[in-house]
Amino acid sequence: MRQTRVDLLHLLEDLRDGYSTPLEETIIIELVANALDARASKISFKTNKTKAIIEVVDNGVGMDSEEFESYHDIAATTKIRGKGIGFAGVGIKLALLVAEKVITETRKKSFHSSSEWSLEDRYHAPWDYLNLKTLSQDGTRVIICLKDKSSSLLSSKFIEKVIQERYRPLLDDNFYKIFRSIYPEGIEFKVNRKKLRLRKFSPVLPPHRFFVFLGRKRKAVGIGYVLKSSRKLSEEERGIGISTYGKVIKRGWDWLMLNAKNPDEVTGLVEVPELAECLTTNKSDFRKDSAHLKKYYKYRKAIQRAVLKELERIGEAPVPQEKVERGLRRLGREIQQIIQNLAYNFPELDELFPKTRREKKVQGVIPDTDAQLVARETLGVESMTGTMGGGGTGEGIEAAPGDTPEMRLEVSESPEKRGRVHTGRIRRSGIQVAFDEDPQKGVLGWLIGDTIYINRAHPAYAKAKERGVETYHYLFTIAWVLSQYIEDKKSPLEFINQFLVAWGSVR
């Protein structure tokens, strides 16, 4: 009888290549993730360099007979998307690439069994039951017998580093409140019998916990902190991390579309459990289909607001170099119309910006150096109409402009700026377009909050200005920036084309 052959080595290599992290790091990340999904409260790693063995034991729920059989199926993925942070026991499966064999023991209620598994060749990964029963309670024990005695998996420092970077929220008491319902007993890590404790930074100011709220909802959807370090931070430490269920998915500034004044001295972390629903199948990134992008953008915007306030508090708020010009405000309104025209084909962009103009009554401040001290600077530039009771609405004036583009004045009990209190209506036109100058980024532009920034330091900007075609450069830049926020399966080039076609049709 003939049979269909499956290239298991190729399948495992594809699984490996789906992660942005090195293989050894991915194995540790996934071993922990699957233990957490099994509701473990204690996860212990042991290494033996002489025997080239790494062992991990957890006190989770273990596996029953059917689950244990499925565990050995390399192609199986029984997890429901959005539930948990691991991926179908992939940590063990990837370990087959670097192991002579993998021994697994599991116990769940009356079921107690063990197995030995190896990748014999690219087409065969045989496994068989063992008579190994050392677990005294429910849980799982995995022994990876490595081919290479110099593997980083045998280094306790490496294992500790991965856990510190990838599961930092689980070591930090600041996140206890949000994890109470997820991990009611807390999580304890041990590496070679040593309890793992949070590696702390040396902040300039004491850490300050903040909460993330969606719109006007009173219940926090996330919790985090931002701190300024007294030293330059490594690439792995700097920027804001986003985690869900305690697993850090991304870190840096790019994903948040923000930057600090001194980005290599600022670090932070935000935990949002509900974003687990937006994770890709291997739980290492966020999905980029329309429905999940819209949810991700909504949460990211809420995180941006919270982080901006914290950056302001520690004196690290971003300072763009140019104020929003009136002509660019009109361009912003054109872009809003274009996005509405493209909404059918690109609905994922809806959540990036407010869909309609909104007005609300506010008390603002008009700068006046001859007036009394009444205000202090805060983040945000908006357009405000004339005094209440007036008949006109007009274009509006910039509401209480501060000294820098992203700043405005607000009435304060601890005033630092002079001005006249002014009651009017804040008018938000949705998308804003502004300039910044950052030769380090080397890109045409970027998006922060509701504002698309055009990079004046880009060589193409100087050439466009020299030839008098700035407006077309602005439009191409805006289209290019927005093309990074469409679904993966859609063509960025086709989006840019449709964007320019829509602009040409605007009257």
C-alpha positions in Angstrom: 0.0 0.0 0.0 1.3 3.5 -0.9 1.0 6.3 1.6 1.1 10.1 1.5 4.4 11.4 3.1 4.5 14.6 5.1 7.8 16.5 5.3 7.8 17.0 9.1 11.1 18.8 9.1 9.8 21.3 6.6 6.6 21.7 8.6 8.6 22.4 11.8 10.9 24.8 10.0 7.8 26.7 8.8 6.6 26.8 12.4 10.0 28.2 13.5 10.1 30.8 10.8 6.7 32.1 11.8 8.3 33.7 14.9 10.5 36.8 14.9 12.5 35.4 17.9 15.5 33.0 17.7 14.5 29.3 18.0 15.9 28.8 21.5 14.1 31.9 22.8 10.9 30.8 21.1 11.1 27.4 22.8 11.3 29.0 26.3 8.5 31.5 25.5 6.2 28.7 24.3 7.0 26.3 27.2 6.0 29.0 29.6 2.9 30.0 27.5 1.6 26.4 27.4 2.1 26.0 31.2 0.2 29.2 31.8 -2.6 28.0 29.5 -2.7 24.9 31.6 -3.4 27.2 34.6 -0.1 26.5 36.3 0.9 28.7 39.2 4.4 27.2 39.5 6.8 26.8 36.6 10.3 25.4 37.2 13.3 25.1 34.9 16.3 22.9 35.6 19.4 22.4 33.4 22.2 19.9 33.3 25.1 20.9 31.1 27.0 17.6 31.5 24.0 15.6 30.2 22.8 18.4 27.9 19.3 18.3 29.4 16.8 21.1 30.1 13.7 20.2 32.2 10.6 22.1 32.8 7.9 21.2 35.3 4.5 22.9 36.0 1.6 22.3 38.3 -1.1 22.9 35.7 -4.1 20.7 34.9 -2.0 18.2 32.9 -3.4 16.2 29.9 -5.9 13.4 29.7 -5.4 10.4 27.3 -6.9 12.1 24.3 -5.0 15.4 24.8 -1.8 13.4 25.3 -2.3 11.6 21.9 -3.0 14.9 20.2 0.1 16.5 21.8 2.3 14.2 19.6 0.6 15.3 16.4 2.9 17.9 14.8 0.2 19.2 12.6 -2.5 19.5 15.3 -3.6 22.8 16.6 -6.6 22.4 18.9 -6.5 25.9 20.4 -9.4 28.3 19.9 -8.1 31.6 18.7 -8.1 34.3 21.4 -8.0 31.8 24.2 -4.7 31.8 26.0 -1.3 32.8 24.8 0.3 29.5 23.8 0.1 27.6 20.5 -0.7 23.9 20.5 2.3 22.7 22.4 4.6 24.2 19.8 7.4 24.8 22.2 7.9 21.0 22.5 7.4 20.4 18.8 10.1 23.1 17.9 12.4 21.4 20.5 12.4 18.4 18.2 14.6 20.5 15.9 17.4 20.7 18.5 16.8 17.6 20.5 18.0 14.0 20.4 14.7 13.2 22.1 11.9 14.7 24.2 10.5 12.9 27.2 7.1 14.1 28.5 5.3 13.0 31.6 1.8 14.3 32.4 -0.8 13.7 35.1 -4.5 14.7 35.1 -6.8 13.2 37.7 -6.7 9.4 37.1 -4.6 9.6 33.9 -0.8 9.4 34.4 1.4 8.7 31.5 4.7 9.5 29.8 6.4 9.2 26.4 9.6 9.5 24.4 9.6 11.4 21.1 12.2 12.2 18.5 12.6 13.5 14.9 14.1 10.4 13.3 14.4 11.9 9.8 12.5 14.6 7.9 9.5 12.2 7.3 9.3 10.3 10.6 8.8 11.5 14.3 8.1 8.3 16.2 7.0 8.3 19.8 6.2 5.6 22.3 4.9 5.3 25.9 7.3 5.1 28.8 6.8 3.7 32.3 7.9 7.0 33.9 5.7 8.2 36.8 7.4 10.8 39.0 4.7 13.5 39.3 2.9 13.5 42.7 0.2 15.8 41.5 -1.5 17.1 38.3 0.8 18.8 35.9 3.4 18.2 33.2 7.1 17.5 33.1 9.2 17.9 30.0 12.8 16.7 29.5 14.6 17.9 26.4 17.8 16.0 25.6 19.7 18.4 23.4 22.1 17.6 20.6 24.4 20.5 21.3 26.0 20.8 24.8 26.8 24.5 24.1 23.1 25.3 23.5 21.9 28.6 25.1 19.0 26.5 26.5 21.4 25.1 29.0 22.2 28.6 30.4 20.3 29.6 33.4 21.1 33.3 32.6 19.6 32.9 29.2 16.4 31.3 30.6 16.1 34.1 33.2 16.6 36.8 30.6 13.9 35.4 28.3 11.4 35.2 31.2 12.3 38.7 32.4 11.8 40.2 29.0 8.9 38.2 27.7 6.9 37.7 31.0 7.9 40.7 33.0 4.3 41.6 34.0 4.0 38.3 35.9 7.0 39.2 38.0 5.8 42.8 38.7 3.4 43.5 41.7 2.1 46.6 39.8 0.1 44.2 37.6 -1.4 42.1 40.4 -4.8 43.7 40.3 -5.4 43.0 36.6 -4.1 39.4 36.9 -6.2 38.4 39.9 -9.0 36.9 37.8 -6.6 35.3 35.3 -3.9 33.9 37.7 -5.6 33.9 41.1 -2.7 32.2 42.8 -0.1 34.3 41.1 2.8 32.9 39.1 6.1 31.6 40.6 9.1 31.0 38.3 12.2 29.0 39.4 15.4 28.4 37.4 17.7 25.8 38.9 15.8 26.0 42.2 16.3 29.8 42.4 13.1 31.9 42.6 13.1 34.4 39.8 12.5 38.0 40.9 11.8 41.2 39.0 14.9 42.8 37.6 14.4 46.5 38.3 15.5 49.6 36.5 17.1 52.7 38.2 14.4 55.4 37.5 15.0 59.1 37.7 11.4 59.4 39.1 9.5 56.7 41.1 7.4 54.5 38.8 3.8 55.6 38.5 1.0 53.2 37.7 -1.6 54.3 35.2 -4.8 52.7 33.8 -6.2 52.5 30.3 -9.8 53.3 29.6 -11.8 52.9 26.4 -13.8 56.0 25.7 -16.0 57.0 28.7 -16.1 53.5 30.2 -15.2 53.6 33.9 -13.8 50.1 34.0 -10.1 50.0 33.1 -9.2 47.6 30.2 -5.4 47.9 30.9 -2.8 48.9 33.4 0.8 50.0 32.9 3.7 52.2 33.8 6.2 54.5 32.1 9.5 55.4 33.7 12.7 57.3 32.8 15.9 55.4 33.5 19.0 57.0 34.9 21.0 55.2 32.2 20.9 54.4 28.5 18.7 51.4 28.0 19.5 48.4 25.7 17.5 47.8 22.6 15.5 45.0 24.4 14.6 47.4 27.3 13.7 50.7 25.7 10.3 51.7 24.6 6.8 50.6 25.6 6.0 46.9 25.8 2.4 45.6 25.1 1.5 42.4 26.8 -1.6 40.3 27.1 -2.1 37.6 29.8 1.4 38.5 31.0 3.1 37.7 27.7 4.9 40.7 26.1 4.0 40.7 22.4 5.9 43.8 21.2 8.3 46.3 22.6 9.6 49.6 21.3 8.1 52.9 20.0 7.1 52.0 16.5 4.1 49.9 17.3 2.6 52.6 19.5 3.4 55.3 16.9 4.9 57.5 19.6 8.3 58.6 20.7 9.8 60.1 23.7 12.2 63.1 23.7 14.9 60.7 24.8 13.6 57.4 23.6 16.7 55.4 24.7 16.2 56.4 28.3 12.4 55.6 28.6 10.8 52.3 29.2 7.4 51.0 30.1 4.8 48.3 29.9 1.1 48.1 29.3 -1.0 44.9 30.0 -4.3 44.6 28.1 -5.9 41.1 28.5 -8.6 41.6 26.0 -6.1 42.0 23.2 -5.5 38.2 23.4 -8.5 38.0 21.0 -6.4 39.9 18.4 -3.4 37.6 18.5 -2.3 35.6 15.5 -2.5 31.8 15.6 1.0 31.4 17.0 0.3 34.3 19.5 3.4 36.2 18.6 1.8 39.2 16.9 -1.5 40.9 16.3 -3.8 39.9 13.4 -4.1 42.2 10.5 -7.5 41.3 9.1 -10.1 44.1 9.0 -12.2 43.1 12.1 -9.2 42.6 14.4 -7.3 45.6 13.1 -10.2 47.8 14.0 -10.3 46.5 17.6 -6.5 46.7 17.8 -6.5 50.4 16.6 -9.2 51.2 19.2 -7.2 49.8 22.0 -3.9 51.3 20.7 -5.5 54.8 20.6 -6.6 54.4 24.2 -3.0 53.3 25.2 -1.5 56.3 23.3 -3.6 58.7 25.3 -2.6 57.1 28.6 1.1 56.9 27.7 1.2 60.5 26.4 0.0 61.7 29.8 2.8 59.7 31.5 5.4 61.0 29.1 4.3 64.6 29.9 4.5 63.8 33.6 8.1 62.7 33.4 9.1 65.5 31.0 9.5 63.2 28.0 6.5 64.3 25.8 7.4 64.3 22.1 8.0 67.8 20.7 7.4 68.1 16.9 9.1 71.1 15.4 6.2 72.6 13.4 2.7 73.7 14.3 -0.2 72.6 12.3 -0.7 75.1 9.4 -4.1 76.2 8.3 -3.6 74.8 4.8 -2.7 71.4 6.3 -5.9 71.5 8.3 -7.8 71.7 5.1 -5.8 68.9 3.7 -6.7 66.8 6.7 -10.3 67.3 6.0 -9.7 66.2 2.4 -8.0 63.1 3.6 -10.9 62.4 5.9 -13.2 62.5 2.9 -10.9 60.2 0.9 -10.9 57.6 3.7 -14.7 57.7 3.8 -14.8 57.2 0.0 -12.4 54.2 0.4 -14.3 52.7 3.4 -15.9 50.0 1.4 -12.6 48.5 0.2 -10.6 49.4 3.3 -12.9 49.3 6.4 -10.0 48.6 8.7 -9.0 52.3 8.5 -12.2 53.4 10.1 -10.9 53.1 13.6 -7.7 55.1 12.9 -9.5 58.4 13.0 -12.8 60.0 14.2 -15.4 59.6 11.5 -17.2 62.9 11.9 -16.5 66.4 13.2 -17.4 66.7 16.8 -17.9 69.8 19.0 -18.1 70.2 22.7 -18.3 73.2 25.1 -15.0 73.9 26.8 -13.2 76.5 28.9 -10.0 77.3 27.1 -7.2 79.9 27.4 -6.1 82.5 24.8 -2.4 83.3 25.4 -1.8 86.9 26.5 1.5 87.9 28.0 -0.1 90.9 29.7 -2.8 88.8 31.5 -2.6 86.9 34.8 -1.2 83.4 35.3 -4.2 81.2 34.7 -3.0 78.1 32.8 -0.4 75.4 32.3 0.6 73.4 29.2 -0.9 70.0 28.4 -0.9 67.7 25.4 -3.3 68.3 22.5 -4.0 70.9 19.8 -7.6 71.5 18.8 -9.6 74.2 17.0 -12.0 76.3 19.1 -14.8 78.6 17.9 -15.5 82.1 19.1 -16.9 83.0 22.5 -20.2 81.5 23.5 -23.1 83.6 22.4 -21.5 84.8 19.2 -23.1 84.2 15.9 -20.2 83.0 13.9 -18.5 79.7 13.8 -15.9 80.1 11.0 -12.7 78.1 10.7 -12.0 78.5 14.4 -8.8 79.5 16.1 -6.2 77.1 17.6 -7.5 76.4 21.1 -5.1 77.8 23.6 -1.8 77.0 21.7 1.2 76.2 23.8 4.9 76.6 23.1 5.1 73.4 21.0 2.8 71.9 18.4 1.4 69.1 20.5 0.8 71.3 23.5 -2.1 73.6 24.5 -3.0 75.6 27.5 -5.7 74.6 30.0 -7.0 76.4 33.0 -5.1 75.2 36.1 -5.0 75.7 39.9 -1.2 75.7 39.6 -0.8 78.1 36.7 2.5 78.7 34.9 1.3 80.5 31.7 -0.4 83.9 31.2 -3.7 84.1 29.2 -7.4 85.0 29.2 -10.0 82.4 30.0 -12.2 81.8 27.0 -15.4 79.8 26.7 -16.1 78.3 23.4 -16.5 75.0 21.5 -13.8 72.6 20.7 -14.0 71.5 17.1 -12.3 68.3 16.1 -12.0 67.7 12.3 -10.7 64.1 12.6 -7.4 63.7 10.8 -4.6 66.2 11.4 -1.6 66.7 9.1 1.6 68.3 10.6 5.4 68.5 10.0 8.2 67.0 11.9 11.9 66.6 11.1 13.7 63.4 12.1 16.6 62.4 9.9 17.1 59.3 12.1 13.9 57.7 11.0 14.6 57.9 7.3 11.0 57.5 6.3 8.5 59.8 4.5 6.2 60.2 7.5 4.4 58.5 10.4 1.2 58.4 12.3 0.8 59.5 16.0 -2.7 59.5 17.3 -4.9 61.3 14.8 -2.0 63.2 13.3 0.0 62.2 10.2 3.5 63.7 10.4 5.4 64.6 7.2 9.1 64.2 7.7 10.9 67.3 6.4 14.2 65.6 6.8 13.5 63.2 4.0 15.4 64.0 0.8 12.3 63.7 -1.3 10.6 66.5 0.7 13.5 68.9 -0.2 13.3 68.0 -3.9 9.5 68.3 -3.9 9.7 71.8 -2.3 12.5 72.9 -4.7 10.3 71.9 -7.7 7.1 73.3 -6.2 5.2 70.0 -6.0 4.9 69.9 -2.2 1.1 69.1 -2.2 1.6 66.0 -4.3 4.5 65.0 -2.0 2.2 65.5 1.1 -0.5 63.3 -0.6 1.9 60.5 -1.5 3.4 60.5 2.0 0.0 60.3 3.6 -1.0 57.5 1.3 2.2 55.7 2.0 1.8 56.0 5.8 -1.8 54.8 5.7 -0.9 51.9 3.4 0.9 50.4 6.4 -2.4 50.0 8.3 -4.4 47.9 5.8 -4.9 44.2 5.9 -1.9 42.0 5.1 -3.7 40.3 2.2 -4.3 43.7 0.5 -1.8 45.4 -1.8 -0.2 48.6 -0.4 0.5 49.7 -4.0 -3.2 49.3 -4.9 -4.2 51.2 -1.8 -1.9 54.1 -2.8 -3.3 54.1 -6.3 -7.0 54.1 -5.1 -6.1 56.9 -2.6 -4.7 59.1 -5.3 -7.6 58.3 -7.6 -10.0 59.3 -4.8 -8.1 62.5 -4.2 -8.3 63.4 -7.9 -12.1 63.0 -7.7 -12.5 65.2 -4.6 -14.1 68.6 -5.6 
